[in-house]
Every structure is written in C-alpha cells, then in structure tokens.
C-alpha cells in the first residue's frame, strides 16, 4: 500500500537499490497450483505477490511461459516459487516437466532443477529460496527447494488435505 510510511521506506531503499531477500522470511512468493482431475487431465495456475521495491522494468517469472508454471497434459505439470530471476534462467517449470518426460519421477525432476540452479549460481543459491512442485499423469507428486522452509499442500483420495515441508538442497 502506498502510505507515507511505505513511501518513506521505498525512498530510503532507492538510495542503494539493492534487493537481498531473506529466504523464508520475506514472503512475497509465487503461489502455484497443479492438479489432475478424474479424467486424467492436468491443469495449473500461478500468481505472485511480487517483490517489494522491484528494479524498474523487472518482469518476474509468473508471466513467462515455462518459468513459474508449465503444464503438458501428456506428461505432467510443475510450478515454482522463490526468486524468479533464477527460475527464469533455467526455464524452471518447463525443465521439471521435460525431466519427467525423460523418465524421472516428479521428486527427482524437482531435485535436478534445483541442482541446476546451484550449479549455475553456487554462491547466490546459498542465500535465496527457490522451490519446485511437480505432478505427473499418474498422480505422483514431488517437491524440492534450495532452503528448508518450502511447504506445499496435497489433496487427493489418498492424502486428504495435508501440508508437507519439502526436502531441500541446503539442510
């Protein structure tokens, strides 16, 4: 909200224009949903509350096809959350679905996508949060994140509305 206090904080931030989010503390993340219906059709959606004090011209990962969300009704669906620039660099959700196409489980695909972020940005990956959630045509799901603290919910006939904490690369 544009209040006098928030405008003052923004103007103070403009002096350095540095964005260094604290993983799992600054909750601005994308919210993603992947689903499989009774006819075996996959779907997905994502939204973002965005980063506070964005750099001028920044485009997050949510509106970019294949970054924060990708659905291929033949294989599976994936979504992500966290620092969008790192997800965009690997076209993260598309990568997860393609890894499932290659025979990886949703869990393995999420782990491999996170490992790619670490490989590409080894120092930065220790300070940020990115998490992936995936679902395949068989109803198998998986999730994995850079840091502890990435939670996701599952609702199915077998798992009625349960929240899980995803495993993470950095323990």
Backbone torsions as a table, in degrees:
resi	resn	phi	psi	omega
1	UNK	NA	144.7	178.4
2	UNK	-89.7	88.9	174.5
3	UNK	-107.7	170.0	177.7
4	UNK	-60.2	-38.6	-179.5
5	UNK	-67.5	-44.0	-179.2
6	UNK	-70.2	-35.2	176.7
7	UNK	-65.0	-40.4	177.4
8	UNK	-62.8	-43.8	179.0
9	UNK	-63.5	-40.9	178.6
10	UNK	-63.6	-44.9	179.3
11	UNK	-63.3	-35.7	175.9
12	UNK	-65.7	-42.2	178.3
13	UNK	-63.0	-36.4	-178.7
14	UNK	-59.5	-22.4	-179.0
15	UNK	-62.4	-32.4	178.8
16	UNK	-116.8	-24.8	-179.3
17	UNK	50.0	42.6	177.0
18	UNK	-106.1	135.2	176.9
19	UNK	-116.9	113.1	179.2
20	UNK	-132.8	83.0	-177.9
21	UNK	-67.0	149.9	175.2
22	UNK	-95.5	118.0	-175.3
23	UNK	-54.8	131.8	176.0
24	UNK	67.8	5.2	177.2
25	UNK	-106.3	-48.7	-179.7
26	UNK	-88.5	94.7	-173.3
27	UNK	-84.5	91.0	178.9
28	UNK	-124.4	13.7	-164.7
29	UNK	-73.2	162.1	173.8
30	UNK	-66.7	143.0	172.6
31	UNK	-109.6	121.9	-177.9
32	UNK	-122.5	146.9	179.2
33	UNK	-133.0	133.1	171.2
34	UNK	-125.7	143.2	-173.9
35	UNK	-146.4	153.3	176.2
36	UNK	-128.3	123.1	-177.4
37	UNK	-91.8	-179.1	-176.3
38	UNK	-65.0	-20.4	178.5
39	UNK	-96.6	14.1	179.0
40	UNK	67.4	26.0	174.9
41	UNK	-93.8	133.1	178.9
42	UNK	-93.4	151.5	173.7
43	UNK	-151.3	168.7	179.0
44	UNK	-161.9	162.1	176.9
45	UNK	-154.5	153.4	173.8
46	UNK	-149.9	154.7	176.6
47	UNK	-144.8	166.5	179.4
48	UNK	-140.4	147.2	170.9
49	UNK	-94.6	-7.2	172.7
50	UNK	73.2	166.6	178.1
51	UNK	-84.4	142.2	171.7
52	UNK	-71.8	146.5	175.2
53	UNK	56.8	51.3	179.1
54	UNK	-65.2	152.3	172.1
55	UNK	-70.2	144.2	-179.8
56	UNK	-56.6	128.6	178.6
57	UNK	88.4	-1.4	-178.7
58	UNK	-64.9	135.8	172.2
59	UNK	-119.5	123.8	-179.9
60	UNK	-78.2	-177.2	-176.0
61	UNK	-80.8	-21.3	-175.4
62	UNK	-59.0	-42.7	-178.6
63	UNK	-83.4	-1.3	-177.3
64	UNK	-96.5	116.8	-178.2
65	UNK	-58.5	127.7	178.1
66	UNK	93.8	-13.8	179.7
67	UNK	-86.1	-81.7	-177.3
68	UNK	-77.9	-17.5	-177.8
69	UNK	-152.0	137.9	171.9
70	UNK	-152.9	133.2	179.3
71	UNK	-129.7	126.7	173.4
72	UNK	-126.2	107.8	-172.9
73	UNK	-61.7	-14.3	177.2
74	UNK	-80.6	-29.4	-170.7
75	UNK	-120.5	-61.2	-174.4
76	UNK	177.9	-173.3	-178.9
77	UNK	-137.3	149.8	178.4
78	UNK	-146.1	151.5	175.2
79	UNK	-142.1	163.6	-178.2
80	UNK	-141.8	168.5	177.6
81	UNK	-149.5	160.3	179.1
82	UNK	118.2	-151.7	-177.4
83	UNK	-73.6	105.2	-172.2
84	UNK	-59.3	-33.5	-179.5
85	UNK	-58.5	-37.2	-179.6
86	UNK	-73.5	-31.7	176.3
87	UNK	-70.2	-41.7	178.9
88	UNK	-61.0	-41.9	-176.4
89	UNK	-57.4	-29.4	-179.7
90	UNK	-111.9	7.5	-173.5
91	UNK	43.3	59.6	-165.0
92	UNK	-50.5	-53.8	-176.2
93	UNK	-68.8	-36.4	174.5
94	UNK	-62.8	-42.5	178.6
95	UNK	-58.6	-45.1	-179.6
96	UNK	-59.5	-44.7	179.9
97	UNK	-65.5	-41.5	178.5
98	UNK	-64.8	-35.8	176.2
99	UNK	-65.9	-34.4	174.4
100	UNK	-68.0	-37.2	178.1
101	UNK	-60.4	-32.7	179.8
102	UNK	-79.5	0.2	175.1
103	UNK	108.6	-1.0	177.8
104	UNK	-77.0	147.5	173.7
105	UNK	-69.7	163.5	175.6
106	UNK	-55.9	-39.5	179.1
107	UNK	-63.6	-48.5	179.7
108	UNK	-61.2	-41.4	-178.9
109	UNK	-62.5	-42.2	177.7
110	UNK	-64.0	-41.9	179.4
111	UNK	-63.6	-41.1	179.6
112	UNK	-66.7	-37.5	177.8
113	UNK	-65.2	-43.4	177.4
114	UNK	-63.3	-41.8	178.6
115	UNK	-60.2	-33.8	177.9
116	UNK	-66.7	-39.2	176.8
117	UNK	-62.1	-44.1	179.4
118	UNK	-61.3	-43.8	-179.7
119	UNK	-62.1	-41.8	-177.9
120	UNK	-75.3	-32.9	-175.1
121	UNK	-136.2	65.0	-172.2
122	UNK	-58.9	-41.0	-179.1
123	UNK	-75.9	-48.5	-177.3
124	UNK	-62.2	-35.3	-176.0
125	UNK	-63.1	-19.7	179.1
126	UNK	-77.0	-16.0	-173.3
127	UNK	-110.0	-7.8	-174.7
128	UNK	-120.4	172.4	175.7
129	UNK	-122.1	133.0	168.9
130	UNK	-141.0	134.5	176.6
131	UNK	-134.2	147.4	177.7
132	UNK	-120.9	147.5	175.7
133	UNK	-131.9	132.4	-177.0
134	UNK	-137.6	154.1	-179.8
135	UNK	-143.4	133.7	178.0
136	UNK	-106.8	177.2	-176.5
137	UNK	-62.4	-21.7	179.2
138	UNK	-86.8	0.4	-178.8
139	UNK	84.5	7.0	176.7
140	UNK	-79.6	142.2	-177.4
141	UNK	-131.5	163.2	177.1
142	UNK	-159.0	160.0	178.5
143	UNK	-152.6	148.6	-179.9
144	UNK	-159.6	147.7	-177.2
145	UNK	-139.3	165.6	174.2
146	UNK	-67.3	-50.1	-174.9
147	UNK	-113.9	158.5	170.5
148	UNK	-60.0	156.0	173.8
149	UNK	107.3	-3.7	178.2
150	UNK	-84.1	115.4	-179.3
151	UNK	-111.9	154.2	178.2
152	UNK	-148.7	158.2	-179.5
153	UNK	-113.7	148.1	176.5
154	UNK	-127.6	136.2	174.7
155	UNK	-134.7	118.8	177.3
156	UNK	-156.2	178.7	175.9
157	UNK	-63.3	-33.3	-178.7
158	UNK	-85.2	-31.1	-176.9
159	UNK	-127.8	88.8	-176.7
160	UNK	-78.3	98.8	170.6
161	UNK	54.8	68.6	-179.0
162	UNK	-120.9	142.3	177.2
163	UNK	-101.4	134.7	-179.9
164	UNK	-121.7	153.8	167.3
165	UNK	-101.2	125.8	-179.1
166	UNK	-69.1	150.7	170.7
167	UNK	-67.3	159.1	-176.8
168	UNK	-136.0	156.8	179.1
169	UNK	-67.0	-47.9	177.8
170	UNK	-97.2	123.5	-174.8
171	UNK	-92.5	NA	NA
